[in-house]
Amino acid sequence: MESVASAGIFSPWEPGIFSLVIYGLMVLLLVAALLFLSSWPGQKKPNTEKLRPYECGVIPTGPARFRYPIAFYLIAAFFLIFDVEAAYIFSWAIAFDRLGWAGWWRVSFFIIILLISLFYIWKKGGLEWGPTPKDRNTRETSS
C-alpha cells in the first residue's frame, strides 16, 4: 500500500494543482447546472410590459444614461484620498506606544503632506461646488 505522503501532486489529500483543477471543474459544473436550471422552467411570453426596466414601480421616462456633473466624481476622489488616510492615522494611534517618536515624526510628515494637498485642492477650486461669482455675473446679465 502506498503512503499518502508519497502520492505526489496528484494526491487529493495534499493541496496542489490537481486539487485546484478538480475544485475549479466542480465550481464550473455547479454554475452551469444552476444557470441551466434557472432558465429551463417557466413560460416565456415576452411583451413590451415585461421587457420594460423595473424602477421601483415608477414608469421610466427618457434615457437611463445621463451625464453626472464633475462634482460627483470630485467628491468620490476626495473621499477616497482623505478617508484612507484616516485608516492610517487610526492604526498609528493604536500602535503609538510601540512606535515611539519615530512613528510620531512619520505620521506628522504624513499629515503635513495631506494638509498641503488639501490646501492645493482648495486653492485650485476643487471644493467649490456651486457656481463661481464669475458664473453668477454672466447668468444675471444673460437673463
N, C-alpha and C positions, 0 to 999 in steps of 0.2 A: 504494500500500500504506500502511495506517495504522500509525503507530508504537505501540509498547506503552505509552508514557507518556501518549498521548492517548486511550487506550481508556476511561478513567474508572472509575467504581465497578463496572461490570460486567465488568471485566477479571479473568480467572482468575489473572493473574500478579501483581496488586497486592493486598495484603491490604485487604479491605473487607467490606462487608455481604454482597455476593454470594458471596464465598468462604466466609464463615461459614455462610450458608444452605445452600450446597451440602455443606459438611462436616457440618452438622447432619443433613441429609437422608440422607447416606450412613451416618452413625452409626445413625440410627433404622432404616434399612433393614437394616443388618447385625444389629442387636439383634433385630429382628422375625424375620429369617431364622434366626438361631441359636435363638431360643425355639421357633419352629415345628419346626425340625429336631430339637431335643432332646425334644419332646413327641410327635412323629409315630411313630417306630418303636417296636417292642416291644409285648408283650401287656399288657393292662390287666385284671387279675383281682384287684380289691381284696378283702381279707378282714380279719378282726379282727387277725390277727398282723401283716399288712403295714401296717395303719393305726396300730398302737401306736408311740409315740415310742421311738426307739432311744437308750438311755442307757448306752453303753459295755458292753453285754452284761448290764446289771443290769435286771431287770424293775421298771418304775416302780410305786411304791405311793403312793397318796394324790394330792392335787392338786399340780400343778407350781408353783403360785404360793403363796408364804408370805411373811409379813412379816419383813423384816430388822430387827434391833434398830437403834436410832438410832445406836449407837456406830459402826457401819459407815459411815454417812453422815458422821459427825463426823470419822472418820479420813480419809476421802476429801477432805473440805473442808480440813482442816488440812494434809494433804499438798499439796494444790494451793497453798494460801497460802504455806506455808513451804518448798516446793520451788521454786516460781517465783522466789522471792527469791534462791535460790542462783544461778540463771542471771544475775540482775542483778549479784550480787556477783562472780561469776567474770568477767563481761565487764568490770567495773570493774577487777579485778585485772590483766587483760590490758592494759588501756589506762591503767594507773596513771601511767606516766611522762609521758604526753601530757596527762592531766587535771590533774595537779598538786594543789595544796592545795584548789582549788575543788571538784574531784572527790572529794577525801578528805572534805571537810565534808559534801558531799551524800550520800555513801554512809554516813557516820556518822549523819546525820539519819535515813536510811532504816533503818539497823539499830536505832536507838533507837526508832523507831515500831514496828518488828517486835517488839522486846523488850517494849514497852508492851502490844502486842496479845497476846503470849504470856502475860504476867502477868495480863492481863484474863481470858483463857480459863482459866488456871489457877485464878484466884480464883472464877470462876463455876462451876467443877467440870467443865469440858469435858474434862479429862484424866483423870478418874476413870472407869475402865471397869467396875469391879466394883461390887458392892453397897456402899452407904454404911453407916457404923456404925448409922445410924438404921434402915436396912432390915434389918441383921443382928439388931437387937434385936427387931423385930417378927416375924421369922421364928422366932427362938428361943422367943418366948412363944406363938406360934400353934401350934407343934408339940408 
